[in-house]
């Protein structure tokens, strides 16, 4: 004969607490003392109790789930930020549902609608650039969306992120200060990608500020990947005038460029300097160690989680947060070689 499923009341008796304390522990663990929380969770585990989230959602008009939609699962920078985002949500009793789009807007639209249909209390989205109809849909459904990995003070939509244009401009100015005037850029595809297009604009702005012709910047757009970075480097160094410094839209493309440089016996940084963006772990273990732009991915994820949870639980207005970036100078950037 099948035994009846354990109830909230059963957990309360086993943990010697009230049912209200059990409920608070399951929904808002940060509001419960650790000793009490440990007792309750031990009882939950020993009894095999599973909350009825469907009934709870109907009663509270909330599911305590937040959706996160990212362009790709392959990029380590998204993984680092999402891990911190998920950790912050968990502290407040929320669960993260994650999906990726393969950088395809139509897939992102499907996933946004799917997560809303599943009752997501809010969404984390990457970048501002998407069909305005999507934002109108979210507003009609009453689902807040927080934008990350960008910061644009001109946008009416709140974001927790960094200024991609300013970050890349600062890095490009460092490169120019090392005497480089023949610059190239290996970029992610800029169409419908405001992060990539802002980084391109940052290099162009730096060149103009330094008295260089921004139209002289050689730019190759490619998909994300080490092999793609290698192929782009090959094209830059074997076709047309050789650059003395190559800036890359992310560290993975830069590592691909470093690999192809070794294969072509082109010395880095003696013959060409290579610069990345993101400062993921790969940048530190690359050979030579990669000069790059440090992005506070974990802090961004943590702050985004705080902002969304506070809005969903307390109705606190979502305000934009600008996080700092900084150039990290390692061994792939050196002064331009005389005569180059």
C-alpha positions in Angstrom: 0.0 0.0 0.0 1.4 3.4 -1.0 2.3 5.6 1.9 0.9 9.1 2.0 3.4 11.8 0.9 4.9 13.7 3.8 3.4 17.1 4.5 4.6 20.5 5.7 3.1 19.7 9.1 5.2 16.4 9.2 8.3 18.4 8.6 7.4 20.9 11.3 6.9 18.2 13.9 10.2 16.4 12.9 12.1 19.7 13.2 10.3 20.9 16.3 9.3 24.2 14.6 6.1 25.8 13.4 4.8 25.2 9.9 5.3 28.9 9.2 9.0 28.5 10.0 9.2 25.6 7.6 7.5 27.6 4.9 9.8 30.6 5.5 12.9 28.3 5.4 11.8 26.8 2.0 10.8 30.1 0.4 13.1 32.6 2.0 16.1 30.8 3.6 18.0 34.0 4.1 15.4 35.1 6.7 15.9 32.0 8.9 18.8 31.4 11.4 21.3 28.9 10.1 20.7 26.5 13.0 17.0 26.4 12.4 17.4 26.2 8.7 19.7 23.2 9.1 17.2 21.4 11.3 14.4 22.0 8.8 16.4 20.9 5.8 17.5 17.8 7.6 13.9 16.9 8.3 13.0 17.7 4.7 15.7 15.3 3.5 15.0 12.5 5.9 11.2 12.6 5.3 11.6 13.0 1.5 9.3 16.0 1.6 8.7 17.8 -1.8 6.9 21.1 -1.7 3.9 21.5 -4.0 5.2 24.4 -6.0 2.2 24.5 -8.2 -0.2 25.2 -5.4 2.2 27.6 -3.7 2.6 29.6 -7.0 -1.2 29.8 -7.4 -1.6 31.1 -3.8 1.3 33.5 -3.9 0.9 34.5 -7.6 4.7 33.8 -7.8 6.8 30.8 -8.8 10.1 31.9 -7.3 11.8 31.2 -10.6 13.9 33.6 -12.7 14.7 32.9 -16.3 18.2 33.6 -17.8 18.6 33.6 -21.5 22.2 33.8 -22.8 23.6 33.7 -26.4 25.7 30.6 -25.9 26.6 28.0 -23.3 30.1 27.8 -24.7 31.4 31.1 -23.6 33.1 30.9 -20.2 32.3 34.6 -19.4 28.6 33.8 -19.3 29.1 30.7 -17.2 31.0 32.7 -14.5 28.4 35.4 -14.3 25.4 33.0 -14.3 27.0 30.9 -11.5 27.1 34.0 -9.3 23.6 35.0 -10.4 22.3 31.5 -9.5 24.0 31.6 -6.1 22.4 34.9 -5.3 19.0 33.7 -6.3 19.3 30.6 -4.2 20.1 32.6 -1.1 16.7 34.2 -1.4 14.8 31.0 -2.3 14.6 31.5 -6.0 15.5 29.0 -8.8 17.1 29.8 -12.1 15.9 28.5 -15.4 18.5 29.0 -18.2 18.3 28.8 -22.0 20.7 29.7 -24.8 19.9 31.2 -28.2 22.9 30.4 -30.4 22.9 34.2 -31.1 19.6 33.8 -33.0 16.9 36.4 -32.2 14.0 34.1 -33.2 15.1 31.5 -30.8 15.5 34.1 -28.0 11.9 35.2 -28.7 10.6 31.7 -28.4 12.5 31.1 -25.2 11.2 34.4 -23.6 7.6 33.4 -24.4 8.2 29.9 -23.1 9.7 31.1 -19.8 6.9 33.5 -19.3 4.4 30.8 -20.0 6.1 28.6 -17.3 5.5 31.4 -14.8 9.0 33.0 -14.6 8.8 35.9 -12.1 11.5 37.8 -14.0 14.1 37.5 -16.8 17.8 38.1 -17.1 18.7 39.1 -20.7 22.0 39.8 -22.4 22.3 43.2 -24.2 19.6 45.7 -25.1 19.3 45.0 -28.8 16.1 43.1 -29.7 12.7 43.6 -31.4 10.7 46.3 -29.4 7.7 43.9 -29.6 9.4 41.6 -27.2 9.7 44.3 -24.6 6.0 45.2 -25.2 5.1 41.6 -24.7 7.0 41.4 -21.4 5.3 44.6 -20.2 1.9 43.3 -21.1 2.6 40.1 -19.1 3.9 42.1 -16.1 7.3 40.2 -16.2 10.3 42.4 -15.4 13.4 42.1 -17.6 16.9 43.1 -16.4 19.6 43.7 -19.0 23.2 42.6 -18.3 26.6 42.6 -19.9 26.0 46.1 -21.1 25.4 49.6 -19.6 23.9 52.3 -21.7 22.8 55.4 -19.9 20.8 56.5 -22.9 18.5 53.4 -22.7 15.2 53.6 -20.8 15.6 49.9 -19.8 17.6 49.2 -16.7 20.8 47.3 -16.8 23.5 45.9 -14.5 26.7 45.8 -16.5 29.6 47.7 -17.9 30.3 50.1 -20.7 31.6 48.0 -23.6 32.6 51.0 -25.7 34.5 52.7 -22.9 36.2 49.5 -21.8 37.5 48.7 -25.2 38.4 52.3 -25.9 40.6 52.4 -22.8 42.3 49.2 -23.9 42.9 50.5 -27.4 44.4 53.7 -26.0 46.9 51.5 -24.1 47.8 49.8 -27.3 48.3 53.1 -29.1 50.4 54.4 -26.3 52.8 51.5 -27.0 53.3 53.0 -30.4 51.0 50.9 -32.5 49.2 52.7 -35.3 48.4 49.7 -37.6 45.5 48.1 -35.7 43.2 45.2 -36.5 40.1 43.8 -34.7 38.8 40.2 -34.6 35.2 40.7 -33.6 32.1 38.7 -32.9 29.4 39.4 -35.4 28.2 42.9 -34.7 24.7 42.6 -36.3 22.1 42.5 -33.5 24.9 42.4 -30.9 25.3 45.7 -29.1 28.2 44.4 -27.0 30.3 43.6 -30.1 29.4 46.8 -32.0 30.2 48.9 -28.9 33.6 47.3 -28.6 34.3 48.1 -32.3 33.2 51.7 -31.7 35.5 51.9 -28.7 38.6 51.1 -30.9 37.5 53.5 -33.6 37.0 56.2 -30.9 40.4 55.6 -29.5 42.0 55.8 -33.0 40.2 59.1 -33.7 41.2 60.5 -30.3 44.9 59.7 -31.0 44.8 61.4 -34.4 44.6 58.1 -36.4 42.2 57.4 -39.2 39.6 55.0 -37.8 38.8 53.9 -41.3 42.2 52.2 -41.4 41.1 49.7 -38.8 41.0 46.2 -40.3 38.1 44.3 -38.9 37.1 40.7 -39.3 33.8 39.5 -37.9 33.5 35.8 -37.0 31.7 33.3 -34.8 32.9 32.5 -31.3 35.6 29.9 -31.0 39.4 29.2 -30.9 39.5 27.9 -34.4 37.6 31.0 -35.7 40.2 33.3 -34.0 43.0 31.3 -35.6 41.4 31.6 -39.1 40.8 35.3 -38.7 44.5 35.9 -37.5 45.7 34.0 -40.6 43.7 36.2 -42.9 45.0 39.4 -41.2 48.6 38.3 -41.4 48.6 36.9 -44.9 46.3 39.3 -46.8 46.9 43.0 -47.0 49.1 45.2 -44.8 50.1 43.4 -41.6 48.9 45.0 -38.4 51.3 45.4 -35.5 48.6 44.9 -32.9 45.4 42.9 -33.0 42.6 43.5 -30.6 40.0 40.7 -30.1 36.4 40.9 -29.0 36.9 38.2 -26.4 39.7 36.0 -24.9 38.8 32.9 -26.8 39.3 34.6 -30.2 42.6 36.0 -28.9 43.8 32.6 -27.8 42.9 31.2 -31.2 45.0 34.1 -32.7 47.9 33.2 -30.4 47.8 29.6 -31.5 47.9 30.4 -35.2 50.8 32.9 -34.5 52.8 30.0 -33.1 52.0 27.8 -36.1 53.0 30.5 -38.5 56.2 31.2 -36.4 55.1 34.8 -35.8 56.5 35.9 -32.4 54.1 37.5 -30.0 54.5 40.3 -28.9 57.8 40.9 -30.8 56.2 40.7 -34.3 52.6 41.5 -33.4 50.8 42.3 -30.2 47.5 40.5 -29.3 44.9 41.7 -26.9 41.7 40.0 -25.6 38.6 41.0 -23.7 36.9 39.4 -20.6 39.9 38.1 -18.5 38.6 34.6 -18.1 40.9 31.9 -16.7 42.1 31.0 -20.2 43.8 34.4 -20.5 46.1 33.7 -17.5 47.1 30.2 -18.7 47.6 31.2 -22.4 51.1 31.4 -23.7 52.2 34.1 -23.5 49.8 35.2 -20.8 47.2 37.4 -22.5 46.8 41.1 -22.1 43.0 41.7 -21.8 40.2 43.7 -20.3 39.0 42.6 -16.9 35.2 42.3 -16.7 33.6 41.7 -13.2 31.5 38.8 -14.3 30.8 37.4 -10.8 30.0 40.8 -9.3 27.7 41.5 -12.2 25.8 38.2 -11.7 25.5 38.8 -8.0 24.3 42.4 -8.3 21.8 41.4 -11.0 20.4 38.7 -8.7 20.0 41.1 -5.9 18.2 43.7 -8.1 15.8 41.2 -9.6 14.9 39.5 -6.3 14.4 42.8 -4.6 12.0 43.9 -7.3 10.0 40.6 -7.4 9.7 40.3 -3.7 9.4 43.9 -2.6 8.4 45.8 -5.7 11.6 47.9 -5.4 12.2 49.8 -8.7 15.0 48.3 -10.8 17.8 50.8 -11.1 20.8 50.6 -13.5 24.2 49.7 -12.0 27.5 50.6 -13.8 30.4 48.2 -12.9 34.0 49.1 -13.6 36.4 47.3 -16.0 40.1 47.7 -16.3 43.0 46.8 -18.6 45.1 43.9 -17.5 48.6 44.2 -19.0 50.4 40.8 -19.4 52.9 39.6 -21.9 51.1 39.7 -25.3 51.4 43.5 -25.6 54.7 45.3 -26.2 56.0 48.5 -27.8 55.9 48.4 -31.6 59.0 47.1 -33.2 61.2 49.7 -34.9 60.5 49.9 -38.6 57.1 48.2 -38.3 
